[in-house]
Amino acid sequence: MLIEKRFLKYVSFDTQSDEFSTTSPSTEKQFDLADFLSEEMQILGVDEVERTDQGIVYGKIYSNSDEPMKAIGFIAHMDTSPDASGHDIHPRIIRSYPGGRIILNEEKKMYLDPETNPELKGLVGDDLITTDGTTLLGADDKAGVAIIMSMVEYICQNRDFKHGDICIAFTPDEEVGRGTENFDVKRFGADYAYTVDGGRIDEFSFENFNAYKADVTITGKSYHPGDSKGKMVNALTLGRQFDTMLGDNKRPEATEHKEGFYHLHHMEGDVSTAKMTYILRDHDMDNMHDMIHTMQLAASYLNQVNHGHYIDIDFTLQYKNMIEVINKTPDIVYKVKQAMINIGLEPIASPIRGGTDGANLSFMGLPCPNLGTGGYNYHGPYEFCSINSMKKGVKLLLELIKEA
C-alpha cells in the first residue's frame, strides 16, 4: 500500500485524547484505530499481535537471521492533541510543491507562507499533505504510525531481508502525558527502541524537556459588588495577578532551543473559585526546580498580602529528560547517525521542545531516542507533512534494522 494512502486512512479516525479523563485510554474512540492496526498487522503476518484493554497495540516480527542480533523496537502514538479538533479531517495533497504560499482556507484567510514557515523552502518538489484549515491533520503521530506500518509491510513481503526480532507498539494518550501508563516493557521485548514522533526527517533527538503540570486552585470570597470593599477577594483577579508575577519572558511564544517556559494551558472560574492549569518545561532539572519555587513564592506572596490562604498549587511530574539514560547507551545514537548517512541524509541532533513516550520508556529500562516523521506545525490547522519524507522514514527504519 502506498504510504500516503495508509496515512490518509489513519487520519480518517478521530483519535483525540482527553486530558481530563481518568479512563485508559482517555477516549473510547482511540480503540477504533487500535483495532484497525491490530487487524492490519495480523493480515500482514506479524507475530504476537495484541490489543490490550488499555488500548495499546503490540506486535513482533521474529528474527530470520543466522547471526545474533539485538531486538529493536519502534513505537508511535495513535492519539491526536486535544488542542484542536481531529474530527472530520479533510486532507489536501499538493503534488510537487512549486514553492510559494499555500492556500489552506481562503474564506478564513489561512495560508502556509515560506516567510513564516521557512521549512517549506526545503520541501520544494515534495508532495505535501495539508489541512483545509478547519482541523489539525494528525501527522502527529499518524505519520509515525504510517512509517512503521509501511516498514512492517516491507519486511513481511520481503522474507529475504535479514533481521533480528522487530518489536512494534502503538500507544494511546501520548498527547495527554499518559502514553506509557500501561506500557509493558517486558511484553514489548525490545533491547532498545525508537519512537517515530518527531519533525524533520533528518532530525533525531535524545534530549527532551523535563515536564511538570501545575494545577492552581484559587478560592476567593464573594460579596455583592456594591457592598464588597475590604471584604471581596476575587479569585479571577488573584489568578491574573499570579500569572503576571511569572513574567513574560518565560512563555512558549518568547522562548526557543533549550529555554524553558510556563504555559498557562487552561483557566476557568468566577469570583468564588478559579482553576488554572500550567505546563512547566525545561531541559535542565535545576532550572525546573527554580520555576516551581517561583510559582510557590508567587502564591505565598499573594496569600500574605491578602491576609489569608487563597492559592494552592499541586505539581505533578509528567516526564524527565531522557539524556540521563541515553548517555549510558551511546551506540543507539551512533546507529541513527550512520543509518541517516547511509540513506543520504545529513543527521541533525535536535533537543525536543516537548516530550515523547520514549522519555518515560527510557526511565523504564528501554532506551528510546526519537526519530522524525516529516511532519510540521503540530497541534493545529497549519499542520502539514511531506510524503517524500515519510518514504525516507521507512528507509531509515529498514537501515536501523540492518544495524541492530
Wavefront OBJ file of the C-alpha trace (Angstrom):
o trace
v 0.000 0.000 0.000
v 1.257 3.488 -0.820
v 2.311 5.278 2.352
v 0.126 8.280 1.524
v -2.929 6.027 1.208
v -2.096 4.399 4.522
v -1.635 7.788 6.187
v -4.911 9.159 4.816
v -6.732 6.104 6.140
v -5.270 6.561 9.612
v -6.131 10.269 9.849
v -9.738 9.441 8.977
v -10.015 8.023 12.512
v -10.820 10.639 15.151
v -8.472 9.663 17.987
v -8.329 12.864 20.022
v -7.336 12.183 23.630
v -8.852 13.880 26.688
v -6.639 15.358 29.395
v -9.494 15.430 31.911
v -10.456 11.771 31.544
v -9.318 9.108 34.005
v -10.073 6.087 31.802
v -7.489 4.128 29.792
v -7.471 5.078 27.025
v -8.815 8.510 27.809
v -11.300 8.333 24.921
v -13.174 5.272 23.690
v -12.685 6.256 20.039
v -8.961 5.517 20.223
v -9.907 1.824 20.242
v -11.134 2.186 16.651
v -7.673 2.835 15.248
v -6.085 0.372 17.678
v -8.371 -2.399 16.424
v -7.735 -1.437 12.804
v -3.951 -1.564 13.260
v -4.178 -4.847 15.132
v -6.129 -6.408 12.273
v -3.790 -4.910 9.670
v -0.737 -6.394 11.393
v -2.388 -9.803 11.616
v -3.177 -9.724 7.901
v 0.444 -8.830 7.116
v 1.670 -11.787 9.165
v 3.047 -10.065 12.257
v 3.512 -12.356 15.260
v 2.237 -11.889 18.827
v -0.287 -9.202 17.863
v -2.292 -7.962 20.836
v -4.603 -5.047 21.526
v -4.806 -4.607 25.270
v -7.813 -3.467 27.274
v -5.995 -0.143 27.769
v -5.687 0.406 24.006
v -2.001 -0.430 23.448
v -1.205 -2.448 20.314
v 1.791 -4.790 20.398
v 3.327 -6.931 17.669
v 6.573 -8.691 16.847
v 8.291 -9.945 13.703
v 10.521 -12.844 14.641
v 14.188 -12.880 13.666
v 15.163 -14.640 10.443
v 18.889 -14.000 10.857
v 21.522 -16.695 11.308
v 23.624 -14.179 13.236
v 22.768 -12.941 16.744
v 21.095 -9.527 16.568
v 19.550 -7.309 19.211
v 15.790 -6.912 19.322
v 14.927 -3.446 18.014
v 11.639 -1.675 18.686
v 9.608 1.077 17.024
v 6.818 2.996 18.738
v 4.309 5.654 17.651
v 1.193 7.061 19.279
v -2.306 6.915 17.880
v -3.966 9.832 19.648
v -4.118 13.404 18.428
v -3.876 16.551 20.519
v -6.826 17.947 22.495
v -5.687 21.416 21.362
v -7.544 21.226 18.032
v -10.309 19.148 16.500
v -9.369 15.848 14.894
v -12.914 15.124 13.711
v -13.872 15.012 10.035
v -10.410 15.852 8.691
v -10.206 16.886 5.030
v -6.573 16.475 3.926
v -5.348 18.106 0.743
v -2.462 16.745 -1.338
v -0.190 19.189 -3.133
v 1.836 17.399 -5.781
v 5.380 18.581 -6.487
v 5.077 21.665 -4.284
v 6.347 24.508 -6.508
v 7.206 26.886 -3.683
v 5.398 29.982 -2.531
v 2.289 30.430 -0.447
v -0.156 27.559 0.084
v -3.838 28.420 0.492
v -5.380 26.380 3.285
v -8.702 28.166 3.611
v -9.464 31.211 1.504
v -12.588 32.081 3.470
v -10.651 32.157 6.750
v -7.611 33.812 5.143
v -5.402 30.925 6.248
v -2.167 30.279 4.381
v 1.131 28.482 4.749
v 3.799 31.007 3.834
v 7.536 30.277 3.471
v 8.220 33.558 5.265
v 6.584 32.293 8.452
v 7.217 28.602 7.722
v 10.786 28.604 6.352
v 10.899 24.799 6.368
v 8.759 24.958 3.213
v 11.765 26.281 1.301
v 13.484 22.936 1.801
v 10.447 20.980 0.625
v 10.092 22.393 -2.894
v 9.332 19.497 -5.227
v 7.915 17.298 -2.463
v 4.361 16.019 -2.352
v 2.767 17.644 0.700
v -0.382 16.915 2.693
v -2.104 19.848 4.403
v -5.367 20.528 6.209
v -8.284 22.568 4.904
v -7.833 24.986 7.802
v -10.660 23.612 9.947
v -8.901 20.816 11.867
v -5.458 19.557 12.661
v -4.017 16.972 10.256
v -2.919 14.217 12.613
v 0.612 13.782 11.278
v 1.464 13.862 14.983
v 1.686 10.980 15.146
v -0.111 9.115 12.390
v 2.782 9.895 10.076
v 4.880 7.878 12.524
v 2.285 5.097 12.557
v 2.250 5.039 8.741
v 6.053 4.911 8.549
v 6.221 1.976 10.959
v 3.404 0.070 9.266
v 4.949 0.601 5.829
v 8.220 -0.798 7.202
v 6.300 -3.760 8.623
v 4.666 -4.385 5.261
v 8.048 -4.333 3.502
v 9.626 -6.767 5.976
v 6.676 -9.157 5.796
v 6.683 -9.136 1.999
v 10.473 -9.454 1.607
v 11.415 -12.502 3.616
v 14.986 -12.451 2.275
v 15.612 -9.212 4.216
v 17.642 -10.432 7.191
v 16.772 -9.002 10.601
v 16.601 -9.721 14.299
v 13.402 -9.514 16.320
v 11.443 -6.373 15.420
v 9.076 -5.160 18.132
v 6.206 -2.794 17.310
v 3.894 -0.835 19.586
v 1.247 1.825 19.112
v 0.165 3.726 22.205
v -2.829 5.878 23.165
v -2.823 9.107 25.171
v 0.705 10.349 24.470
v -0.656 13.847 23.943
v -2.003 13.957 27.495
v 1.157 12.542 29.059
v -0.206 9.034 29.648
v 1.180 7.114 26.678
v 3.330 4.781 28.744
v 0.990 4.497 31.710
v 0.177 0.850 30.943
v 3.138 0.008 28.709
v 4.716 -3.379 29.467
v 8.416 -3.159 28.571
v 8.925 -6.882 29.156
v 5.934 -7.751 26.956
v 7.270 -5.444 24.250
v 10.521 -7.410 24.204
v 12.997 -4.955 22.670
v 16.556 -4.341 23.841
v 16.237 -0.729 22.696
v 13.715 1.227 20.667
v 12.928 4.416 18.799
v 9.784 6.496 18.901
v 8.822 7.834 15.479
v 7.249 11.077 16.639
v 9.467 13.985 15.583
v 9.501 16.612 12.865
v 12.073 16.902 10.087
v 13.111 13.540 8.717
v 16.817 14.342 9.045
v 16.451 15.263 12.725
v 16.613 12.917 15.668
v 16.513 13.563 19.383
v 17.878 12.028 22.526
v 17.153 15.044 24.736
v 13.745 16.317 25.732
v 12.130 18.650 28.218
v 11.665 17.809 31.846
v 7.938 18.262 32.322
v 5.671 19.154 35.210
v 1.993 20.051 35.349
v 0.866 22.649 37.887
v -2.784 22.731 38.948
v -3.529 26.048 40.632
v -6.703 26.284 42.724
v -7.813 29.708 43.942
v -10.591 30.095 46.496
v -11.903 33.646 46.779
v -14.546 35.423 48.851
v -17.671 36.535 47.044
v -19.795 39.505 48.117
v -22.279 41.744 46.354
v -20.080 44.067 44.280
v -21.922 47.088 45.637
v -21.009 46.192 49.207
v -17.654 44.460 48.925
v -14.994 46.986 49.878
v -12.466 45.358 52.179
v -14.319 42.048 52.015
v -14.294 40.612 48.485
v -11.333 38.530 47.342
v -11.860 37.945 43.616
v -10.413 34.567 42.619
v -10.130 35.685 38.984
v -8.183 38.790 39.972
v -5.804 36.705 42.070
v -5.342 34.388 39.102
v -4.473 37.299 36.830
v -2.027 38.685 39.380
v -0.457 35.265 39.916
v 0.115 34.766 36.194
v 1.596 38.255 35.809
v 4.133 37.519 38.544
v 5.595 34.706 36.428
v 6.744 37.274 33.860
v 6.510 37.396 30.080
v 9.970 36.177 29.097
v 9.459 32.520 30.048
v 6.456 31.757 27.865
v 6.254 29.445 24.830
v 5.913 32.392 22.462
v 9.078 34.014 23.852
v 11.414 31.016 24.092
v 13.354 28.667 21.810
v 16.064 25.994 21.774
v 16.726 24.899 25.373
v 14.902 27.798 27.031
v 12.191 26.682 29.430
v 8.720 28.139 29.906
v 5.492 28.395 31.859
v 2.440 27.764 29.685
v -0.983 28.707 31.021
v -2.917 25.991 29.250
v -6.370 26.315 30.790
v -8.190 28.785 33.033
v -11.755 28.884 34.284
v -13.666 30.238 37.222
v -15.626 33.044 38.812
v -15.283 35.334 41.811
v -15.515 32.446 44.283
v -13.272 29.855 42.651
v -10.766 29.766 39.822
v -8.672 26.945 38.417
v -5.564 27.370 36.287
v -3.560 24.604 34.636
v 0.056 25.229 33.666
v 2.619 23.064 31.986
v 6.225 23.729 33.009
v 9.058 22.753 30.677
v 12.862 22.945 30.833
v 15.739 20.727 29.696
v 17.606 21.307 32.967
v 16.040 19.920 36.141
v 17.710 22.559 38.338
v 16.016 25.250 36.250
v 12.746 23.364 36.609
v 13.054 23.375 40.387
v 13.654 27.142 40.247
v 10.473 27.574 38.197
v 8.468 25.562 40.701
v 9.912 27.655 43.529
v 8.945 30.863 41.695
v 5.328 29.702 41.483
v 5.330 28.811 45.166
v 6.741 32.224 46.082
v 4.115 33.987 43.963
v 1.320 32.063 45.670
v 2.789 32.718 49.112
v 3.126 36.444 48.424
v -0.463 36.825 47.211
v -1.773 34.860 50.177
v 0.212 37.102 52.507
v -0.813 40.471 51.061
v -4.455 39.375 51.025
v -4.259 38.160 54.649
v -5.398 34.592 54.076
v -4.781 31.302 52.316
v -6.386 31.516 48.897
v -3.991 29.836 46.447
v -2.940 26.173 46.396
v -0.684 24.541 43.802
v -0.371 20.828 43.070
v 2.682 19.841 40.983
v 2.773 16.584 39.001
v 5.887 15.203 37.296
v 4.964 14.180 33.747
v 8.303 13.067 32.301
v 12.044 13.653 32.562
v 14.873 14.346 30.120
v 15.886 11.028 28.586
v 19.518 12.096 28.034
v 20.284 10.828 31.527
v 19.587 7.289 30.257
v 20.712 7.617 26.634
v 24.195 8.750 27.683
v 24.680 5.238 29.081
v 23.912 3.642 25.682
v 25.644 5.904 23.122
v 25.694 3.190 20.454
v 21.982 3.631 19.710
v 22.644 7.291 18.899
v 25.576 6.368 16.656
v 23.357 3.876 14.803
v 20.892 6.630 13.925
v 23.629 8.895 12.604
v 25.116 6.113 10.497
v 21.745 4.976 9.179
v 20.887 8.514 8.089
v 24.214 8.904 6.319
v 23.661 5.559 4.581
v 20.397 6.771 3.016
v 21.756 10.182 2.041
v 20.612 12.338 4.948
v 22.776 14.683 6.986
v 21.862 13.867 10.597
v 20.845 16.709 12.892
v 20.674 16.027 16.625
v 18.000 18.371 17.948
v 16.729 18.596 21.543
v 12.970 18.131 21.692
v 10.972 21.110 22.901
v 8.414 18.661 24.165
v 8.302 15.025 25.102
v 7.630 11.617 23.638
v 6.694 8.249 25.033
v 10.398 7.475 24.694
v 11.233 9.779 27.587
v 9.310 7.699 30.116
v 10.259 4.430 28.431
v 13.937 5.271 28.776
v 13.493 5.540 32.537
v 11.518 2.284 32.490
v 14.579 0.448 31.179
v 14.015 0.798 27.431
v 16.430 3.369 25.912
v 14.350 5.146 23.311
v 15.504 8.160 21.222
v 13.086 9.885 18.863
v 13.062 9.934 15.052
v 11.399 12.377 12.656
v 8.237 11.824 10.643
v 8.303 14.633 8.085
v 5.501 16.491 9.864
v 5.376 20.158 10.848
v 3.212 22.670 12.781
v 1.671 20.068 15.054
v -1.477 20.543 17.164
v -3.310 22.942 14.898
v -4.836 23.672 11.484
v -1.479 24.719 9.977
v -0.115 21.190 10.380
v 1.300 19.545 7.259
v 3.626 16.726 6.274
v 5.824 15.612 3.392
v 5.042 12.317 1.670
v 8.632 12.189 0.404
v 9.907 12.489 3.968
v 7.646 9.689 5.152
v 9.075 7.457 2.425
v 12.585 8.316 3.629
v 11.416 7.459 7.127
v 10.635 3.915 6.001
v 14.128 3.607 4.505
v 15.622 4.882 7.757
v 13.835 2.236 9.823
v 14.987 -0.501 7.455
v 18.561 0.751 7.732
v 18.341 0.779 11.528
v 17.072 -2.797 11.442
v 20.159 -3.782 9.451
v 22.343 -2.111 12.103
v 20.683 -3.886 15.076
l 1 2 3 4 5 6 7 8 9 10 11 12 13 14 15 16 17 18 19 20 21 22 23 24 25 26 27 28 29 30 31 32 33 34 35 36 37 38 39 40 41 42 43 44 45 46 47 48 49 50 51 52 53 54 55 56 57 58 59 60 61 62 63 64 65 66 67 68 69 70 71 72 73 74 75 76 77 78 79 80 81 82 83 84 85 86 87 88 89 90 91 92 93 94 95 96 97 98 99 100 101 102 103 104 105 106 107 108 109 110 111 112 113 114 115 116 117 118 119 120 121 122 123 124 125 126 127 128 129 130 131 132 133 134 135 136 137 138 139 140 141 142 143 144 145 146 147 148 149 150 151 152 153 154 155 156 157 158 159 160 161 162 163 164 165 166 167 168 169 170 171 172 173 174 175 176 177 178 179 180 181 182 183 184 185 186 187 188 189 190 191 192 193 194 195 196 197 198 199 200 201 202 203 204 205 206 207 208 209 210 211 212 213 214 215 216 217 218 219 220 221 222 223 224 225 226 227 228 229 230 231 232 233 234 235 236 237 238 239 240 241 242 243 244 245 246 247 248 249 250 251 252 253 254 255 256 257 258 259 260 261 262 263 264 265 266 267 268 269 270 271 272 273 274 275 276 277 278 279 280 281 282 283 284 285 286 287 288 289 290 291 292 293 294 295 296 297 298 299 300 301 302 303 304 305 306 307 308 309 310 311 312 313 314 315 316 317 318 319 320 321 322 323 324 325 326 327 328 329 330 331 332 333 334 335 336 337 338 339 340 341 342 343 344 345 346 347 348 349 350 351 352 353 354 355 356 357 358 359 360 361 362 363 364 365 366 367 368 369 370 371 372 373 374 375 376 377 378 379 380 381 382 383 384 385 386 387 388 389 390 391 392 393 394 395 396 397 398 399 400 401 402 403 404
